[in-house]
Amino acid sequence: MSTKTLGELAQYIGGQVRGDPNIAISSAATLGRAGKGDISFLSNEKYEKQLFTTKASAVIVGKDTVAATVPLLIAEDPYYAFMQIMVLLHGHRKHKKVGISPRAVISDSAKVGSDCHIHEFATIADGAKIGNGCIIYPCVYIGQNVQIGNDCILYPNVAIYEGCRLGNRVIVNSNATIGEDGFGFASHNGIHYKIPQIGGVVIEDDVEIGTGCGIERGTLNDTVIGQGTKIGDLVAIGHGTKVGPHCLLVAQVGIAGSTTLGHHCIVGGQAGIVGHIAIGNNVAIGAQAGVINSVGDGKVVLGAPAIDANQGKRAYGMIQYLPEMRQMLRELQSQVEQLLSGSEPAEGPTEPPRPDEQ
C-alpha cells in the first residue's frame, strides 16, 4: 500500500482538485466508513448528503457543482476513477512465485511457457499448451490438448476438460469446471440415453469466471464466452451457448443450451434463461427473472415470465392488492346477478370471505 497526495491522484486519473492538493491519501473506503487518509467516491446522487458528514480526506465526484465540506477530486467517471486509484494504492492480489513444483504432474508432451508458476498437485495432461506468465494453483486439472493463453490465473481445484481453449488474461476462480459434458440426453421408452458432446468451450481474452461455475461443452458446436465478460459465482452455462463480449452475469444465473447473448448484457442474480433463444445487445435482465422468449436490443426485462421492466413494475406492484380486488369483483358479480334477476342488490359483502382471504 502506497501513499499519494490528492494532487498526484488527480494527475494520475486526469482529474481536477477542488481544495488542498497536498492532502495525503493512503487508502479508500465508502463515504460512511471512510476516515482520515481515505478517499471515497460519489457516483449516485442519493448519497450526496453524505458529503457533509463523511470523515474521508477527499471524495471523487463527477461534477464541479457539488457542495461539500471535504476536498473533491473531479473526474469524468467517478467510479472508474475510484477503481484506478484503488489499483494504484493497493494493487491486485500478489501471487507467490514458486516456479514449477516437483510435485506437479506434467505430461512430457505438454508445453509450458516461460515465467509460469505451477503449484504442487496440479495436473497437466498430454498435449496441453500453457502460455507465458500463467499461475496454476494446487489441485488444478488441465485436460488433454487444452490451450491456455498468456497471463492466466487458475485458482485451486479448477478443472478444464479436454480440448477447451482459454485466451489471454483469463481468471478462473476455485472449483469452477470448464468443458464438462452438456446436459444432453435422448429419452426413449422412459430411459435417458447420453448424447456424446463433441463440441468444446472457447473462453476469449480477459474473461473472469467465478467460483463453482459450470460451463458445458457444446453438443456439436463450441460454447463461447466473449472477450471481457465477467461471470459471478455458481453460474451454469449450457451447451452451445454463446455469450457475447463484455457481459456481466451475476451469481447463480442459469442459461440453458444453444442460447445467444449479445454484447454488454447484464443478467441479475438467480435469473434463468431458457434454451434456443436470442438475447440482443445491451440487454438488462433483472434478478430472479425467468426469460422464456427472445429479447431485442436495449431492452430491460424483469419478472417470471420476464416482461418489459416498466410494464412489470406496474404489474408486480399490483400483486399486494389482488386479494382486495378479487373480493370487490365477487361483490360486483353478485350485485349484477341480483340486478339481472330483478331483486334488490344487497349492501356490503354477499358472502363471508374464504379462509385464505381473511
N, C-alpha and C positions, 0 to 999 in steps of 0.2 A: 504494500500500500504506500502510495507516494502523496506528497502534499504540493498543491499548486495554488497560486494566487488566483483570485477571481478574474483578473486581467489576463492571465495566462490561459485560463479556461476559455475566455471569450475569444482570444486569438485562435485557439485550437479548433473551436467549432465555427468560427466566422460570425460570432455574435457581438453584441454591444453591452456595455456595463452601464447601469444607472446606479450610482453610489460609489463606494470606496473600492477601487480595483485591487487594492493591496490586501484585502481580507484573505486569510489562509483557509483553504478548503482541503480537507483530508479524506472525507467520506461522503456518502449520500444516504438520504432517508426520505420517508414520506413527510408531508407537511406536518402531520400530527405528531410524529415521533422524532423529528429532526432536532438536533441540539447544536451547540457551538462547534464550529468546524465542519458542519454538514451542509450540503447543498441539496435542495429539493426541486420540485418542478410543479407547474400548474398547466395541465392540458385540458381540464374540464372546468367550465365556468362555475359549476355549482359548488366548487371548493374555494372560490375566490375569497370568501370571507376569512378563510384560514390564513390569508396573507397578513392579517393584522394580529394573529395570535401565535403563529409559528415561531419557534425558537431557532429556526435554521439561520445559518450565517448568510445565506443567499438563496434565491429562488429563480429558476429558469421559467420565463414566461414567453408568450408568443406575440405580445404587443406592448408598445411603449406607454399606452394609456392606462395600464393597470395601476391602481393605487395600492401602496404597500408601505409598511414600516421597516422593511428589510431591503438590502441591496438586491437589485434584479439583474439577471443576465437575460437579455432579449435575444431570442432565436427564432428562426422561421418555423421550425418544428420542435417544440419543447421536449416532447417525449423522445424523439430521435437524438436531440442534443444531450438529454439525460443519459441515454444509452452510450453515446460517445464518451461522455465524462466518466461513466461507470467503468468502461473498459480502460480508460487512461489511468484512473486512480487505483483500480483493483485488478484489472486484467482478468482473463479467463482462467479456468482451472489448470493448474500445472500438472503435468504428467511425469512421473519419475522415469528417468532414462535407465532402463535395465538391460538394454541390448537384447540379445536373443537367449532366453533361458535354456539351459541344457535339459531342463525337464519339460520343455515344449516338444510336441511330436510333430515334426515337419517332414513331409514326404520328400524323397530325393528328387522327384520330378516337379515339385513346387518351386516357384520363383519368388523370392522376397527382395524387394527393392532396398535402396540404401537408407540408413538412418531410421530403420524400423525398430520398434521395441515390442518384443513378443514375450509375454509373461508365462510363468510356469503353468503347465497342464492345458495350454492352448493346443488345438489340433488343426493342422493344415493338410488337407488331403491331396491326392495325386492331381497334378496338372493345374493347381491353383496358382494364381498370379496376384501378388501383393505389390502395390506401388510404393513410392518413396515416402518416408516420414509417417508411416502408419503406427498406431498404438493398438495392440491387441492384448486385451486384459485376460486374466486367468479363466480357464474353462470355456473359452470361445471355441466354437467348431466352425471351420470353413471347409465346405464340401468340395467334392471333385470338380475341377475346371471352373471354379468360381473366379471371377475377375474383380479386383478391388483397386480403385484409383489411388491417387496420392493424398496424403494427409488425412486419412480416415481414422476414426476412433471407434473401436468396438469394445463396449464395456462387458463386464463378466457375464458369462452364460449366454451370450448371443449365439444363435445357431443360424448359419447361412447354408441352405441346401445347394446341391449340385447345380452348376450351370448358371447361377444368378450373377448379375453384374452390378457393381456399385461404382458410381462416378467418383469425382474428387471431393474431398472435404465432407464426406458423409459421416454423420454421427448416429450410431445405433446404441441405444441405452439397454441396460441389463434385461435379460430374459426375453428379449424380442426374438421372433423367429421369422426369417425371410425365406420364402420358397417352399413352404410346406405344401402338400397336395391340396388342391382346391376341393371344395365340398361338392364333388360331382358323383352322382350315383344314378344308375338306371334301375328303376323299380319294375320288377316283373313277377307276377304271381305272388305278391306280398313280400318279395325278397329284394333287398337293395344291393345292386352289383356295382362295385367300384369301377369308375371310368379312369383309365390312365390319364394323368395330367402331364402332357408333353411340352407345354409352354414353359417359360421361365419368369423371372422377375428382373426388371430393369429399374434401378434406383439412380436417378440422374444427380448431377452435381449439387452440393450444398443442401442436401436433404437431411433433416434430423428426425429420427424415429424414437418415440417414447418407450418406456419400459412396458414389457408384457404385450407388445403388439404382435399380431399375426398377419402377415402379408402372403396370400396364397399365390402359388404359381398358376399360370393360365392352363386351361384345358388344351387349347390349340395355339393361342396367341399369348404373347407375354403380358403380364401385369406390369404397368408402368407408373412410377411415381415421378412427377415432373420436377424440374430444376427448382431449388429453393423452397420446396414445400416443407412444412413443419407439421409433424404428426404427434399428438399427445399420447398419454399412457392408455393402454388397454384398448387400442383401436384395432378393429378387424376389417381387412380389405379383401374382398372376394376375388376369385379367379377371373383373370382377363379384364379387370377394371383398369381404367386409365384416368389417373389424377393429373390434372394439368399443372403448369408451373405456378409457384408462389401461392399455393393454397394453405389454409390453416384448418387442420382437423383437430378439434378439441377432444379431450379424453372420452373414451367409451363410445365413440362413434362406430357404427357398423354400416359398411357398404357392401351390398350383395354383388354377385359376379356380373361382369360384362356391362358395367355402368361407366359412363364417361363424365368426368367433371372438367369444366373449362379452367381458365387461368384465374387466379386471385379469388377463388371461392373461400368462404368461411362457413364451417359447419360446426354448430354449437354442440356442447357435450350431450352424450346419450342420444343423439339423433340417429335415426335409421333410414337408410335409402335402399329401396328395392332394386333388383337387378334389371338390366336391359333397358335403362332409360338414360336420357342425356340431360345433364345439368349444364347450363350455359356459363358464360364468363361473368365474373364479378357478382356471383350469386351469394346471398347470405341466408343461411338456414338456421332457425332458432333452436335452442336447446330442447331436447326430447321430441323434436319434430319427427313425424313419420311421412317420408316423401314417397309417394306412390305413382307420381306422374312426372314427366319431363318438365323442366323449369327453364324459362327463357333467360336471356342475358339480363343482368342487372336487377333481377327480382329479389325481393326479400319475402321469405315464407316462414310460417310457424304453425305449430299445432299438429294434431294427428287426426285425420289426414292433413297434411300441410297445405295451407292456402295462403293467399296474399296477406302480408302482415297487417295492413290497415283493416282489411275485412276481418281477419282473425281476431284482432284486438276487440273489435266491436262484438263479434260473435261470442268469444270466450268470456267477455265481460258480462254477458247476459246470463251466464250459467247460474250464478248465485240467485237470480230472480226466477228461475224456471219453476220451482215449486209453487210460488205465489201465482205466477201466470197460469200454471196448469189449473189451479183451483178456480181462478177467475173464469177461465174458459169453460170449466164444467158448470159453473153457476150460470153463465150466459147461455150455454147449451140448454140447460134446464128451463130457463126463462123463455127461450124461443120455442121449446116444445110445448110449454104451457100456453103461450100465445096462439100457437097453431091449433091447439086442442080447444081453444075458446075459454079456458079457465084463467082466473086471475093469477098473475105471476107472484110467487112467494118472495118475501123480502129476505135478504141475507142468504147464507149457505143453505142449499136444499138438502144436503146430507152431511153427516159428520165427516171430517177428514179421515183419510186412511191412516193407519199407524205410521206409515213411512212419511206422511206429510205433517205430522204433529211436531 
